[in-house]
Amino acid sequence: MVQLLILYYLSLKSTHGYEIQKFIQLNHMEEWNSIQSGSIYYAMSKLETEGLIKLVGKVGGNEKSKKIYEITEAGRYKLSEMAFHELEKPLSNISSEKFLIYPIIANLTKQEITITIDSHVSDLQNKLVQISEWYEKKQGKVTNIEKASFKLMRETVQNQIDWHRSLLDSLDETISAVSEITAIIKMVDFSAADDCKMFHNE
């Protein structure tokens, strides 16, 4: 997901790794998402090697100068590809990378999002059927821990279905919110910011 975030950021404006790192820190992503600000420079180096971003300049004239990067055409293609991939992923835990939804939504059309989610929900519904069939075959021979496991599996899959349906139900609102976030990133130099309330209402 860190590569997706970098490509998304650079698709909006050319900048240096420090700004993206500061953006992650100011929005406390490390507390609610598995994206780590310390992984930015390694990820950018890898993206540059793969030709997905390129160096276009530097800020500052000393050994601490910051390298400015921009996304390449190959990077833009990869960005859409990665957005699809992330949207298809399951919600694995409470810090699932998929909860950082805006880089995904920003790079797919409404139709693409709808089709992908509908397909994913269908797969999840099939999993519910499989879990129920497994439990029925075990009836009479189920231990307490197996009962607890069955309950957790069923609830986990159902919660994922509910989350994706909620995204579909509020898709226009989500797309609008993503547009606002995109506009903020374009306008604000987060490397010079002391605080950020993008994800907070207070």
N, C-alpha and C positions, 0 to 999 in steps of 0.2 A: 504493500500500500504506500510506502514511503516514496517509491519511484513514481507511482501514479500522482501523488500530491505534488511532487517536484515538477513533473511534466505539465500538470494542470496549471501550476503557478507560473511556469515559464511560457505557457501558451497565452497568458494574459499580459505579461510584460517581461522584458529582459531584466535580470537582477542577479545578485550574488547569493551564495549559500547562506551567508549570515542572516539575510533578511528572512529566508524561509525558516531557518533555525529559530529566529526570534518569534516568528509567527506561530510556530508550534508551541514555544514556551509561553507566550503571552496568552494563548488560548487554552493552556493547561491540557493539551492533547495527551501528554505522557501520563496523565492521571486517569483518563477515561478511554484511552486508545493505546494500542501497542506501538504506535509510531513514536520513535525516540529521536529527539533533536540531534543527539550525537551521531546518528547514522546518516545525516544529510550529506556530509562531504564524501563519504565512501560511496553512497548511492549516486551522487553527481559524477564522480570519477568514472563509475561503471557506465552510466548513461552516455558520458562523453566518448568513452572507448567504443561503445556500440553505435555511435553516430546519431544518437537521439537528441542530443543537445550539443552546442558548440560554443567555444569561447569567443567572445566578440570584443572584449576590452577589459580594462582594469580601473578600479577606483583607488586613488592614492598612489604615491610614487615611491613607497619604501617597501621593506620586506613584509609589511603587514597589509599590503594592498589587497583589495578584494577583487576576485575574478568575476566578471560579468558574463553570464551565459544566456543564450536564447535557444528556443526549441527549433529543431529542424523539421522538414516535411516528414521524414521518417518518424520523428518523434511524435508528430501530430497523429499519424496513422496508428502508432503504437499506443498512444493515449486512448483512442477510441476502443482499441482492442482490449486494453487493460480494464477499461470501464465496464465493458461487457463481461469480462471474466470475473470482476469483483461483484457485479450484480447477481451473477449466477451462484456465487458462493453461499454456503449455509451460514447462519448466525451461530458461530461456534461457542461464544461465551459472552460475559457481560462487557468485555472490552473488545468486542468484535470490530474488525477494521471496517466492516460494512456500515457501521453506525456513522462513520465519517462520510456521509452520503453525497455531499455537494460536488466533489470532483467527479463522481460517477454520473450524477444527474446532468451536470454541465456539459458532458461530452457525448450524450446520447439524445436522440429525438424522443418525443413523447411516445410515438408509435413503437420505437425500439424498446423503450422501457416497459411499456405495457405488454408487448409480446413476450419479452424475456421473463417478466414477473409471472405472467399467466402460466408460462411453461414451468417455471420453478415451483409455483404453487401446486400445479398438477403432479409434479414429481413428489412433493411433500405429502400430498394426499395419498398417493400410492404407497408411500412409506408407512402412513398410518394404517392402511389396510394390511400391509405385511406384518406390522407389529401386532395387530389384533389377531391375525391368523396364527402367528407364533404363539400367542398367549392361549388361544383356544386349544391348540394341540397339546399344550402343557397342562391343561386343566386337570386338577386332581393330583398333579405331581409338581406343584409350584411351591417353592420355599418362600419364606417371608421376604428374603432379600431379592428374589426374583420378582415377587409382586411389587416391591418398591422400585426395582429397576424398570419394570414394565410401565408403572405409573409415571416415572420420570421421563422415559423415552416418549411416551404418548403426549405428555404435557409439553415437552421440549419441541416436538414436531408441530403440535397445535399452536404453540406460541409463535413459531416461525411463520406459520400460515397466517396467523392474525396480524403479525407485523407487516408482512408483504401486502396483505389486503388493505391495511391501513395506509400504506404508502400509495397504493393505487387510488384509494378513496380521496386522498389529500394531494394527489399528484400536481394539480394546478397550483395549489398553495406552495408546495415544495419547490416547484420550478421557479415560482416568483421569488421565494426566499433565496434560492441559489443565485438568481440573477442579482439580487442585492449584495450578496456576499462577493460575487465576482466583481461588481462595481467597486466595492470597498477595497478589494485587493489591488485593483488597477490604480486607485487614487492614493492609497496610503503606503508610505514607506515604513514598514513595520520594524525595520532595523533601528529607526530613530524613535519608536514609540515606547512609552513607559507602561502603558496599560492597554488592555483591549477588552471590550465588552461585547464582542461580536456574538458570543454564544450565551450571553446573560442579559436579563431584563432589568437588573437593578441599576 
